[in-house]
Amino acid sequence: MNDFPARKLRIGTRSSPMALAQVDQVSALLRKIEPDLDIEVVPVTTEADKWQGDLAQLGGKGLFVKEIDTMLQRGQVDMAVHCIKDVPGDVPMPRGLIFAAYLPREDVRDVLLFPADSDAKSLDDLPPGATVATSAVRRKAQILATRPDLNVVRVRGLVGTRVDKLDGKRKGGEGDKKFDAMVLAQAGLERLGLADRGRYTFSPAEMLPAVGAGVLGLECKKDDDSVAYLLQQLNHERTMTEVTAERVMLHGLRGHCNSPIAGYCITEPDGQLSLRGMVFSRDGSTFVHAHYWGEERNDPGVLGSRVCAELLRQGGRDIIEGIPH
């Protein structure tokens, strides 16, 4: 039974501008279904947001979602909005929680930015030893696979702050470093109104996206029928199918958010699922690649398992663990 709009809907979210923009997007979609819906946004600054060091030391990007999931389990919020690429693949869903809906996938591509005063247009324009900043091991590995002469460094923090650092507007801490280029997600730049800063857009063939890239998941308690029913009306079936294939692959690889794993499933024009997966060493010097189609059954779970099995057969597990070949 749907008891909205009698109830207030409390949405748990990270407190970053990006996360709040995502909640605004979700709230607008929910109000199209329930125009009088009373929504309360409950922002949380997670432990991972406060931590300035390497997230791997803290336990990985999964910490971005863990605190909000705990609030959901305790009934402090009714639903959560998560970037699926931040949801760990090596652990089961938290007890009692489900993703009731996936929104239609946004742009999955990565883009290359340069300082505002630079004339560079692509990686080819960078001299040997140039410094490229990125937050993702997956991006670092793929950049170094094509340009091993570059110096790829980790940068964290809010996207707007990172762009300011690139332009040399921030001093102190990481801001003292001069970056020659930076790689960010196209979808994130679009949400923040910064899409015009990208100078070069990598195709998925050039830089394979993260598992769940460009997808927002709407999470609630499994037994909260009214919230689940409300959210399910926003579910995009094709995105759910594609994400399922990617996450089955990730789970089989025992991959988490800091693993150098990429995976991207699309639905071909004829309806066939197509899944590409890659596992990289952190320096990009070693990688394995697998690409399969859904075939007759077109089952996303079977497809994810097949790609995972092929990556493992080629030594993907050793690469993830950092065991030299």
Legacy VTK file of the C-alpha trace (Angstrom):
# vtk DataFile Version 3.0
C-alpha trace
ASCII
DATASET POLYDATA
POINTS 325 float
0.000 0.000 0.000
1.388 3.410 -0.993
0.989 5.883 1.895
2.494 8.934 0.207
2.155 11.879 0.435
1.005 11.306 4.033
4.593 10.438 5.011
7.685 12.572 4.891
10.372 10.984 2.698
13.833 11.402 4.211
16.664 11.028 1.679
20.140 10.235 2.987
23.012 11.607 0.926
26.595 12.754 1.062
26.876 16.494 1.599
29.038 17.293 -1.445
27.650 19.651 -4.133
27.652 16.722 -6.586
25.644 14.460 -4.261
23.157 17.234 -3.448
22.689 17.930 -7.177
21.905 14.237 -7.646
19.304 14.347 -4.859
17.693 17.407 -6.461
17.411 15.416 -9.697
15.835 12.447 -7.891
13.479 14.682 -5.887
12.189 16.293 -9.095
11.517 12.864 -10.601
9.694 11.679 -7.455
7.515 14.803 -7.416
6.392 14.024 -10.956
4.881 10.838 -9.515
3.714 12.375 -6.205
3.390 16.171 -6.671
2.730 16.827 -2.960
5.557 14.632 -1.680
7.183 16.044 1.464
10.914 15.447 0.986
13.551 16.054 3.644
17.184 15.873 2.526
19.489 14.488 5.243
23.094 15.339 4.248
25.973 13.426 5.862
29.671 14.206 5.737
31.052 10.665 5.713
34.345 9.515 7.189
35.651 9.075 3.626
34.751 12.699 2.798
36.760 13.946 5.798
39.792 11.764 5.038
42.425 13.500 2.872
44.768 10.534 2.447
44.605 7.466 0.234
41.143 5.932 0.567
42.611 2.425 0.350
44.197 2.992 3.785
40.767 3.763 5.224
39.020 0.810 3.592
38.134 2.105 0.149
35.444 4.138 -1.536
32.769 1.862 -0.049
32.940 4.101 3.021
31.101 6.789 1.020
28.015 4.575 1.091
28.506 2.618 4.338
27.475 5.327 6.824
24.374 6.219 4.830
23.423 2.530 4.559
23.692 2.235 8.355
21.323 5.207 8.758
18.907 3.504 6.376
19.067 0.245 8.335
18.406 2.144 11.588
15.398 3.961 10.117
17.025 7.420 10.353
16.366 7.926 6.621
13.879 6.274 4.245
16.000 6.040 1.125
19.477 6.782 -0.214
20.879 7.906 -3.557
24.191 6.246 -4.454
26.539 6.419 -7.430
26.680 2.739 -8.347
30.388 2.989 -9.171
30.985 3.730 -5.438
29.096 0.628 -4.245
31.555 -2.202 -3.374
31.331 -5.367 -5.447
33.233 -7.691 -3.110
30.644 -7.741 -0.315
26.922 -8.604 -0.314
24.252 -5.913 -0.065
23.811 -4.657 3.520
21.235 -6.747 5.393
17.649 -5.715 4.699
18.462 -3.183 1.954
17.722 -3.281 -1.793
18.240 -1.107 -4.827
14.606 -0.539 -5.785
15.501 1.464 -8.904
18.290 2.492 -11.227
17.919 5.760 -13.112
18.685 5.838 -16.859
22.428 5.772 -17.353
24.135 9.105 -17.985
27.338 9.724 -19.948
29.922 7.104 -18.924
32.897 8.762 -20.569
35.986 10.250 -18.964
37.249 13.649 -20.060
40.626 15.324 -20.099
40.907 18.840 -18.676
43.809 21.244 -18.913
44.595 24.433 -16.995
42.601 27.393 -18.318
45.792 28.999 -19.670
46.981 25.851 -21.515
46.634 25.321 -25.266
46.798 21.520 -25.009
43.934 19.549 -26.529
44.778 15.862 -25.886
47.225 13.504 -24.162
49.405 13.673 -27.287
50.062 17.357 -26.576
51.652 16.617 -23.197
55.454 16.399 -23.019
57.164 13.372 -21.414
57.033 13.583 -17.613
53.961 15.839 -17.584
51.768 15.471 -14.472
48.220 14.168 -14.924
45.906 14.151 -11.895
43.118 11.620 -11.348
41.290 10.029 -8.427
40.895 6.566 -9.997
43.359 3.664 -10.249
41.356 2.538 -13.300
42.097 5.802 -15.116
45.721 5.883 -14.008
46.338 2.384 -15.362
44.735 3.149 -18.721
46.610 6.448 -19.152
49.927 4.752 -18.358
49.110 1.888 -20.722
49.174 4.399 -23.601
51.610 6.985 -22.173
53.955 5.259 -19.666
56.171 8.367 -19.746
53.584 10.505 -17.939
53.537 11.154 -14.191
50.014 10.227 -13.032
49.234 11.436 -9.511
46.257 11.023 -7.192
43.982 13.959 -6.496
40.924 13.897 -4.253
38.345 16.360 -3.007
35.298 18.023 -4.478
35.242 18.243 -8.261
34.994 22.054 -8.225
37.995 22.217 -5.883
39.973 19.887 -8.139
39.306 22.097 -11.162
40.459 25.126 -9.140
43.667 23.262 -8.262
44.217 22.525 -11.945
43.947 26.253 -12.696
46.390 27.012 -9.874
43.768 28.869 -7.833
44.324 26.925 -4.630
47.443 27.191 -2.509
48.510 25.031 0.387
48.509 21.244 0.553
47.914 19.624 -2.816
47.237 23.024 -4.381
50.988 23.727 -4.487
51.404 20.978 -7.070
51.199 22.049 -10.669
49.071 19.717 -12.717
49.434 19.688 -16.492
46.137 17.861 -16.990
43.342 16.139 -15.070
40.873 13.353 -15.851
37.299 13.581 -14.530
33.916 12.051 -15.335
31.838 13.793 -17.988
28.581 13.144 -16.082
29.937 14.818 -12.940
31.113 17.892 -14.843
27.682 18.157 -16.478
25.905 18.003 -13.098
28.043 20.869 -11.817
27.726 22.988 -14.973
31.419 22.517 -15.841
31.027 20.419 -19.010
32.657 23.148 -21.133
35.987 22.572 -19.306
36.607 19.209 -20.992
39.007 19.485 -23.950
39.148 15.822 -24.934
36.564 13.098 -24.373
37.847 9.523 -24.201
35.671 6.988 -25.999
34.837 3.857 -23.952
37.204 1.982 -26.290
40.064 4.334 -25.290
39.243 4.367 -21.579
36.898 1.636 -20.408
34.486 3.030 -17.778
34.120 1.925 -14.170
31.497 -0.679 -13.302
28.248 1.243 -12.765
29.602 4.449 -14.323
26.974 7.128 -14.874
24.282 5.262 -12.919
22.428 6.429 -9.817
20.846 3.730 -7.648
17.883 4.392 -5.350
18.136 2.293 -2.214
15.589 1.552 0.506
14.638 -1.082 3.056
13.439 -4.330 1.531
10.390 -4.417 3.798
9.399 -0.748 3.316
6.760 -1.506 0.689
5.522 2.048 0.154
8.993 3.515 -0.473
9.998 0.548 -2.633
6.825 0.921 -4.705
7.422 4.649 -5.164
11.042 4.147 -6.228
10.305 1.223 -8.541
8.264 3.559 -10.722
11.540 5.318 -11.620
13.417 2.127 -12.495
15.007 1.987 -15.950
14.923 -1.666 -16.976
17.729 -1.550 -19.543
20.108 0.199 -17.142
19.273 -2.334 -14.422
20.067 -5.216 -16.799
23.381 -3.711 -17.906
24.466 -2.853 -14.352
23.588 -6.402 -13.254
25.995 -7.865 -15.823
28.773 -5.477 -14.778
28.321 -6.063 -11.057
28.154 -9.853 -11.377
31.536 -9.623 -13.135
32.911 -7.316 -10.410
31.621 -9.569 -7.620
33.199 -12.648 -9.218
36.536 -10.838 -9.434
36.136 -9.925 -5.737
36.697 -6.369 -6.884
36.186 -3.323 -4.720
36.231 0.380 -5.541
40.026 0.632 -5.412
40.637 -2.376 -7.644
41.953 -1.522 -11.115
38.891 -3.056 -12.779
36.797 -1.643 -15.614
33.563 -3.048 -16.993
30.968 -1.732 -19.384
27.815 -3.412 -20.648
25.693 -2.038 -23.468
22.563 -3.238 -25.214
23.257 -3.573 -28.952
20.632 -2.331 -31.463
19.403 -5.933 -31.893
18.858 -6.278 -28.119
21.986 -8.377 -27.489
23.917 -7.532 -24.333
27.628 -6.844 -24.849
30.031 -6.751 -21.879
33.682 -5.744 -21.924
35.806 -6.218 -18.833
39.410 -5.348 -18.048
41.769 -5.799 -15.106
44.940 -3.700 -14.898
48.078 -3.570 -12.851
48.314 -0.244 -11.063
51.050 1.025 -13.380
49.124 -0.004 -16.494
51.961 -2.228 -17.745
49.913 -5.446 -17.461
46.249 -5.950 -18.260
43.762 -8.594 -19.358
40.663 -8.021 -21.446
37.506 -10.026 -22.178
34.472 -9.264 -24.340
31.379 -11.474 -24.664
27.817 -11.120 -25.904
24.629 -12.321 -24.245
23.813 -14.876 -26.976
20.521 -16.825 -26.928
19.565 -16.449 -23.273
20.864 -12.866 -23.017
20.990 -13.326 -19.235
23.006 -10.508 -17.592
24.104 -12.721 -14.703
25.397 -15.448 -17.024
27.164 -12.846 -19.175
28.861 -11.234 -16.157
30.014 -14.659 -14.954
31.442 -15.549 -18.388
33.472 -12.343 -18.664
34.679 -12.753 -15.065
35.738 -16.377 -15.712
37.708 -15.357 -18.808
39.493 -12.534 -16.954
40.384 -14.948 -14.132
41.593 -17.519 -16.672
43.979 -14.913 -18.057
45.397 -14.178 -14.575
43.149 -11.314 -13.484
43.204 -12.328 -9.816
47.014 -12.133 -9.607
46.938 -8.714 -11.268
44.350 -7.452 -8.737
46.465 -8.796 -5.863
49.607 -7.232 -7.349
51.344 -10.584 -7.843
53.935 -10.198 -10.633
53.694 -12.493 -13.635
LINES 1 326
325 0 1 2 3 4 5 6 7 8 9 10 11 12 13 14 15 16 17 18 19 20 21 22 23 24 25 26 27 28 29 30 31 32 33 34 35 36 37 38 39 40 41 42 43 44 45 46 47 48 49 50 51 52 53 54 55 56 57 58 59 60 61 62 63 64 65 66 67 68 69 70 71 72 73 74 75 76 77 78 79 80 81 82 83 84 85 86 87 88 89 90 91 92 93 94 95 96 97 98 99 100 101 102 103 104 105 106 107 108 109 110 111 112 113 114 115 116 117 118 119 120 121 122 123 124 125 126 127 128 129 130 131 132 133 134 135 136 137 138 139 140 141 142 143 144 145 146 147 148 149 150 151 152 153 154 155 156 157 158 159 160 161 162 163 164 165 166 167 168 169 170 171 172 173 174 175 176 177 178 179 180 181 182 183 184 185 186 187 188 189 190 191 192 193 194 195 196 197 198 199 200 201 202 203 204 205 206 207 208 209 210 211 212 213 214 215 216 217 218 219 220 221 222 223 224 225 226 227 228 229 230 231 232 233 234 235 236 237 238 239 240 241 242 243 244 245 246 247 248 249 250 251 252 253 254 255 256 257 258 259 260 261 262 263 264 265 266 267 268 269 270 271 272 273 274 275 276 277 278 279 280 281 282 283 284 285 286 287 288 289 290 291 292 293 294 295 296 297 298 299 300 301 302 303 304 305 306 307 308 309 310 311 312 313 314 315 316 317 318 319 320 321 322 323 324
